Amino acid sequence: MLAGWFLLPAAVVMLPALPARTAFVLAGIGVEILGFLFVARAHIPPRRKRA
């Protein structure tokens, strides 16, 4: 997840058109959010089944 925060500014500098920058930034933020959700969900203890 940390690598995404370094790729994002580099891509913003290299992408010339504003719509391309916006799409890339939004996609990058979406990926970071998904990664965070997966990590958070992996740390939730499993539910016990009722007997």
C-alpha atoms as an extended CHARMM CRD file, in Angstrom:
* protein
*
        51  EXT
         1         1  MET       CA              0.0000000000        0.0000000000        0.0000000000  PROA      1               0.0000000000
         2         2  LEU       CA              2.8660000000        2.3250000000        0.7090000000  PROA      2               0.0000000000
         3         3  ALA       CA              4.1920000000        2.0270000000       -2.8470000000  PROA      3               0.0000000000
         4         4  GLY       CA              0.9340000000        3.4590000000       -4.1580000000  PROA      4               0.0000000000
         5         5  TRP       CA              1.5510000000        6.7300000000       -2.3590000000  PROA      5               0.0000000000
         6         6  PHE       CA              4.9090000000        7.0750000000       -4.1520000000  PROA      6               0.0000000000
         7         7  LEU       CA              3.5180000000        6.0890000000       -7.5610000000  PROA      7               0.0000000000
         8         8  LEU       CA              0.6400000000        8.5210000000       -7.3810000000  PROA      8               0.0000000000
         9         9  PRO       CA              2.6530000000       11.7920000000       -7.3560000000  PROA      9               0.0000000000
        10        10  ALA       CA              5.0390000000       10.4600000000       -9.9980000000  PROA      10              0.0000000000
        11        11  ALA       CA              2.1700000000        9.6040000000      -12.3260000000  PROA      11              0.0000000000
        12        12  VAL       CA              0.4990000000       12.9690000000      -11.7540000000  PROA      12              0.0000000000
        13        13  VAL       CA              3.6930000000       14.6850000000      -12.9040000000  PROA      13              0.0000000000
        14        14  MET       CA              4.0980000000       12.4100000000      -15.9490000000  PROA      14              0.0000000000
        15        15  LEU       CA              0.4710000000       12.4230000000      -17.1690000000  PROA      15              0.0000000000
        16        16  PRO       CA             -0.0560000000       15.5150000000      -19.3350000000  PROA      16              0.0000000000
        17        17  ALA       CA             -3.8520000000       15.7230000000      -19.6200000000  PROA      17              0.0000000000
        18        18  LEU       CA             -6.0590000000       16.6400000000      -16.6740000000  PROA      18              0.0000000000
        19        19  PRO       CA             -8.7220000000       13.9430000000      -17.3450000000  PROA      19              0.0000000000
        20        20  ALA       CA             -6.0190000000       11.2580000000      -17.4390000000  PROA      20              0.0000000000
        21        21  ARG       CA             -4.5540000000       12.5370000000      -14.1730000000  PROA      21              0.0000000000
        22        22  THR       CA             -7.9450000000       12.6110000000      -12.5060000000  PROA      22              0.0000000000
        23        23  ALA       CA             -8.7880000000        9.0690000000      -13.6270000000  PROA      23              0.0000000000
        24        24  PHE       CA             -5.4230000000        7.7660000000      -12.4480000000  PROA      24              0.0000000000
        25        25  VAL       CA             -5.6700000000        9.5010000000       -9.0860000000  PROA      25              0.0000000000
        26        26  LEU       CA             -9.1990000000        8.2020000000       -8.4890000000  PROA      26              0.0000000000
        27        27  ALA       CA             -8.2100000000        4.6720000000       -9.4930000000  PROA      27              0.0000000000
        28        28  GLY       CA             -5.1750000000        4.8350000000       -7.2170000000  PROA      28              0.0000000000
        29        29  ILE       CA             -7.2140000000        6.0440000000       -4.2770000000  PROA      29              0.0000000000
        30        30  GLY       CA             -9.7500000000        3.2810000000       -4.9410000000  PROA      30              0.0000000000
        31        31  VAL       CA             -7.0280000000        0.6430000000       -4.8980000000  PROA      31              0.0000000000
        32        32  GLU       CA             -5.6150000000        2.0240000000       -1.6590000000  PROA      32              0.0000000000
        33        33  ILE       CA             -9.0630000000        1.9390000000       -0.0440000000  PROA      33              0.0000000000
        34        34  LEU       CA             -9.6540000000       -1.6360000000       -1.1970000000  PROA      34              0.0000000000
        35        35  GLY       CA             -6.2670000000       -2.6840000000        0.1550000000  PROA      35              0.0000000000
        36        36  PHE       CA             -7.0080000000       -1.0880000000        3.4960000000  PROA      36              0.0000000000
        37        37  LEU       CA            -10.4050000000       -2.7960000000        3.6830000000  PROA      37              0.0000000000
        38        38  PHE       CA             -8.8840000000       -6.2000000000        2.9070000000  PROA      38              0.0000000000
        39        39  VAL       CA             -6.2140000000       -5.7460000000        5.5660000000  PROA      39              0.0000000000
        40        40  ALA       CA             -8.7650000000       -4.5700000000        8.1210000000  PROA      40              0.0000000000
        41        41  ARG       CA            -11.1110000000       -7.4450000000        7.3260000000  PROA      41              0.0000000000
        42        42  ALA       CA             -8.3030000000       -9.9800000000        7.6260000000  PROA      42              0.0000000000
        43        43  HSD       CA             -7.7310000000       -8.8630000000       11.2120000000  PROA      43              0.0000000000
        44        44  ILE       CA            -11.3280000000       -9.2920000000       12.3430000000  PROA      44              0.0000000000
        45        45  PRO       CA            -11.7030000000      -12.4900000000       14.3960000000  PROA      45              0.0000000000
        46        46  PRO       CA            -14.0350000000      -15.0950000000       12.8380000000  PROA      46              0.0000000000
        47        47  ARG       CA            -17.4910000000      -15.4990000000       14.2780000000  PROA      47              0.0000000000
        48        48  ARG       CA            -18.2420000000      -18.6010000000       16.2970000000  PROA      48              0.0000000000
        49        49  LYS       CA            -21.1160000000      -20.7430000000       15.1480000000  PROA      49              0.0000000000
        50        50  ARG       CA            -23.8470000000      -21.2360000000       17.6880000000  PROA      50              0.0000000000
        51        51  ALA       CA            -24.3720000000      -24.8060000000       18.8010000000  PROA      51              0.0000000000
